[in-house]
Amino acid sequence: MTANNIFKGFPKEGLTFMDEIVTNNSKEWLDANRERYEKEIVTPNKAYVAEMGEHLQILIPTINAIPKINKSLFRIYRDARFHLADPIKERIGIIFWQGQTHRMQSSSFYMHYDSKEVFVATGIRNFKPPLLAIYREYIQDKDRRIELHNIVEALKAKGYKLPEPAYKRYPRGFDKDDEHVYLSLFRSMYMYTTFKPNKDFHSEKIVDKNFKIYEDMMPLQEWVYGLSLYSR
């Protein structure tokens, strides 16, 4: 890594840039500010991916940490089929995934940020229908349900959060009286924490901060990775 690519934190100018997108959400504006986008968003994000990737290899030697758009870096443009009015994303997403399946259907370490919040998570944030069916089949096994429940409770005790269930009715085949049946109501399996961008976010200390979060969440990462292997 060259001196120019050493991660030194996410610059404050990048958060200012993200705020400006909110009031200037158009391709024309982004094209006119392309140099700023590359300097204040893309370059530090690539350096972060490289640095965090080296840390995560301690936990998972085969982790995918690829500092490219559509790999560990998400595109700045939304899907034009659904977001004609606001084509530019108003937060920046970064992902490190385990395995060879699609990054969004793989167990992963994730982060997104804007000027108001940093969101750090581990797991899979949305099961597409095939993986949702596999997840439900996977947790039909009592031991797997108990293991996942224990992981969730241990992470809650450390202050991490589980999203709200997506469904209110239990799927067919689940016993509504089972102690851990609530797990069947989810359309994802991840846990997360949030914090405001602070001086650590703007320095290299954010790598250690986020790595500690990911290290805490390794049991969940491993459980979800087991799910992805089962799906093959």
C-alpha positions in Angstrom: 0.0 0.0 0.0 1.5 3.4 -1.0 1.7 6.3 1.4 -1.2 8.0 -0.5 -3.4 5.0 0.1 -2.8 4.5 3.8 -6.1 4.7 5.7 -6.1 7.8 8.0 -9.8 7.8 8.8 -12.9 8.9 6.9 -12.6 12.7 6.1 -15.1 15.2 7.4 -15.3 16.5 3.9 -16.9 13.2 2.9 -19.7 13.6 5.3 -20.3 17.2 4.0 -20.4 15.7 0.5 -23.1 13.2 1.6 -25.2 16.0 3.1 -24.9 17.9 -0.2 -26.3 14.9 -2.0 -29.5 15.1 0.0 -30.3 18.5 -1.5 -28.6 17.9 -4.9 -29.7 14.4 -5.7 -29.1 14.2 -9.5 -26.7 12.6 -11.9 -25.8 16.0 -13.2 -24.7 17.3 -9.8 -22.6 14.2 -9.2 -21.0 14.4 -12.6 -20.0 18.0 -11.8 -18.6 17.0 -8.5 -16.9 13.8 -9.7 -13.4 14.8 -8.6 -14.7 15.5 -5.0 -16.5 12.2 -4.9 -13.3 10.3 -5.9 -11.2 12.2 -3.4 -13.5 12.4 -0.4 -15.5 9.1 -0.7 -13.9 6.6 -3.1 -10.2 6.9 -2.2 -10.6 6.7 1.7 -13.2 3.9 1.3 -10.8 1.9 -0.8 -8.0 2.4 1.8 -10.4 1.4 4.6 -11.3 -1.8 2.8 -7.7 -2.7 2.3 -6.8 -2.0 6.0 -9.9 -3.7 7.5 -9.5 -6.6 5.1 -6.0 -7.3 6.6 -7.5 -7.2 10.1 -10.4 -9.5 9.2 -8.0 -12.1 7.7 -7.0 -12.8 11.3 -10.6 -14.0 11.9 -11.3 -15.4 8.5 -8.3 -16.0 6.2 -10.5 -16.3 3.1 -12.6 -13.1 3.7 -13.5 -11.2 0.6 -12.2 -7.7 1.0 -12.0 -6.2 -2.5 -11.6 -2.4 -2.8 -13.6 -2.0 -6.0 -17.1 -0.8 -6.8 -19.7 -3.6 -6.9 -17.3 -5.7 -4.7 -16.6 -4.4 -1.2 -17.8 -0.9 -2.2 -21.4 -0.3 -3.2 -22.4 1.7 -6.2 -23.3 5.3 -5.4 -26.3 5.1 -7.8 -29.6 3.4 -6.8 -31.4 1.0 -9.1 -32.8 3.3 -11.8 -35.9 1.1 -12.1 -37.1 2.2 -8.7 -35.5 5.5 -7.9 -35.9 7.9 -10.7 -36.5 10.9 -8.4 -33.5 10.3 -6.2 -30.9 8.3 -8.2 -28.0 8.8 -5.8 -27.7 6.9 -2.5 -27.5 9.2 0.5 -25.3 6.9 2.5 -22.1 4.9 1.8 -22.0 1.1 2.1 -19.1 -1.2 2.6 -19.1 -5.0 2.8 -16.7 -7.9 3.5 -18.2 -11.3 2.8 -17.3 -14.9 3.4 -17.7 -17.6 0.7 -18.3 -17.7 -3.0 -22.0 -17.0 -3.2 -23.4 -13.5 -4.0 -22.1 -11.0 -1.5 -25.6 -10.0 -0.3 -26.6 -13.6 0.3 -23.3 -14.5 2.1 -22.5 -14.1 5.7 -20.8 -10.8 5.9 -19.4 -7.9 7.9 -21.1 -4.7 6.9 -21.0 -1.0 7.5 -22.8 2.1 6.1 -22.5 5.7 7.1 -23.7 9.2 6.5 -23.2 12.4 8.5 -25.6 11.4 11.2 -25.0 7.7 11.8 -22.5 4.8 11.4 -24.3 1.4 11.2 -22.1 -1.7 11.7 -23.6 -5.2 11.3 -22.8 -8.9 10.8 -24.8 -11.6 9.1 -27.2 -11.4 6.1 -29.5 -8.3 6.0 -32.1 -9.7 3.6 -32.9 -13.3 2.6 -34.1 -13.6 -1.0 -36.8 -16.2 -1.4 -34.6 -19.2 -2.1 -32.4 -18.5 1.0 -35.4 -17.7 3.1 -36.8 -21.2 2.4 -33.4 -22.7 3.2 -33.1 -20.7 6.5 -36.5 -22.0 7.6 -35.5 -25.5 6.7 -32.2 -25.0 8.5 -33.8 -23.9 11.8 -36.2 -26.8 11.8 -33.3 -28.5 13.5 -33.7 -27.9 17.3 -30.0 -27.8 18.0 -29.5 -25.1 15.4 -32.4 -23.1 16.8 -31.0 -23.3 20.3 -27.5 -22.4 19.1 -28.8 -19.3 17.2 -30.9 -18.2 20.2 -28.0 -18.5 22.5 -25.8 -16.4 20.1 -28.4 -13.7 19.8 -28.9 -13.5 23.6 -25.2 -13.3 24.2 -24.8 -10.5 21.7 -27.8 -8.6 23.2 -26.1 -8.8 26.6 -23.2 -7.0 25.0 -25.5 -4.2 23.7 -26.0 -5.4 20.1 -29.4 -5.2 18.5 -31.5 -7.7 16.5 -33.9 -6.2 13.9 -37.6 -6.6 14.3 -39.1 -9.8 12.8 -40.5 -9.3 9.3 -43.5 -11.6 9.8 -46.3 -12.0 12.4 -47.5 -15.5 11.5 -45.3 -18.5 12.0 -44.5 -20.4 8.8 -46.0 -23.8 8.1 -44.2 -26.6 9.9 -43.2 -24.7 13.0 -44.7 -25.4 16.5 -46.0 -22.1 17.9 -45.4 -23.3 21.4 -41.7 -24.0 20.8 -39.5 -21.7 22.9 -37.4 -20.5 20.0 -40.1 -20.4 17.3 -39.7 -16.6 17.1 -36.6 -17.2 14.9 -38.9 -18.4 12.1 -40.4 -14.9 11.8 -37.2 -13.3 10.4 -36.5 -12.6 6.8 -32.8 -11.9 7.6 -30.3 -12.8 10.3 -28.0 -10.1 11.4 -27.2 -8.0 14.5 -26.0 -4.5 14.5 -24.9 -1.4 16.5 -25.0 2.3 15.6 -23.0 5.3 16.7 -22.5 8.9 15.6 -19.5 9.8 13.5 -16.9 11.2 15.9 -13.2 11.9 16.1 -12.4 8.2 16.0 -14.4 7.9 12.8 -12.2 10.5 11.2 -9.0 8.7 12.3 -7.5 5.2 11.8 -9.0 4.3 15.2 -12.3 3.4 13.4 -10.6 0.3 12.1 -9.9 -1.0 15.6 -13.4 0.0 16.8 -15.2 -1.8 14.0 -12.9 -4.8 14.2 -13.8 -5.2 17.9 -17.5 -5.2 16.9 -16.9 -7.8 14.2 -14.8 -9.9 16.6 -17.6 -9.9 19.1 -20.0 -11.0 16.4 -17.9 -13.9 15.1 -20.3 -16.6 16.6 -23.1 -15.1 14.5 -20.9 -14.9 11.4 -20.0 -18.5 11.8 -23.6 -19.6 12.3 -24.8 -17.7 9.2 -21.9 -19.0 7.2 -23.0 -22.5 8.2 -26.4 -21.7 6.7 -24.8 -20.6 3.5 -22.9 -23.8 3.2 -26.1 -25.8 3.8 -27.7 -23.9 0.9 -25.2 -25.4 -1.6 
